[in-house]
Amino acid sequence: MARKKQTLDFLNNNIFFKNKEQTVKVLSLNLNSMDVEVLVIEDEKKKVKKMPFAHLPKEIKKLVRPL
């Protein structure tokens, strides 16, 4: 039997952090793979990426952690 894809949506929470010269907004967390979908904003460019939950800053992990 296939697993249900469980995701937590943070689109309306406005969770931002700085990574070097980039501003990063957390969009969602996939609980099956523990990947975080983020929107990376650098200058005028916007790009959606996936990154591992473990690579988030400690203060952001506290806001996004699964229950």
Stockholm file with secondary structure:
# STOCKHOLM 1.0

chainA/1-67         MARKKQTLDFLNNNIFFKNKEQTVKVLSLNLNSMDVEVLVIEDEKKKVKKMPFAHLPKEIKKLVRPL
#=GR chainA/1-67 SS CCCCCCEEECTTTCCEEEETTEEEEEEEEETTTTEEEEEEEETTEEEEEEEEGGGSCHHHHHHHCCC
#=GC SS_cons        CCCCCCEEECTTTCCEEEETTEEEEEEEEETTTTEEEEEEEETTEEEEEEEEGGGSCHHHHHHHCCC
//
